[in-house]
Amino acid sequence: MNGNHAPQPTSRSPLQKRLYFTGAAILIIALIAAALIYLSVPPPDSAVAMYGAVDPRYQIELQQIGGNAAVLMAQLHQWFDSLWHGVRLAYTVAALGVIGAGACFFVGHFFADE
């Protein structure tokens, strides 16, 4: 008996192949879309940054009206809203693509055995 046994290649089910192909397609499409978005973003406008929830006067008034929770919720809302504009949109698309492809690979690896 020889101790150098080569591992037998496992045949993948058609469902696994489709899930792996779908994951690869999602990843490639998302990264291409993110690159196109990143390259087509115009430079940021300074007026938009000047008038927003980061203005200290706005935060003081909001804190007087609704307390610290209102300020935190306004900051959370502004952060979430910023994910869908400009360069951050490119990063968001890339991250969602990686997560989607990873989910397909995970499901294909663990749950597609017939």
Buried (B, 14 or more C-beta within 10 A) or exposed (E): EEEEEEEEEEEBEEBBEBBBEBBEEBBEBBBEBBEEBBEEBEEEEEEEEEEEBEEEEBBEEBBEEEEEEBBEEBBEEEEEEBBEEBEBBBBBBBEBBBEBBEBBBEBBBEEBEE
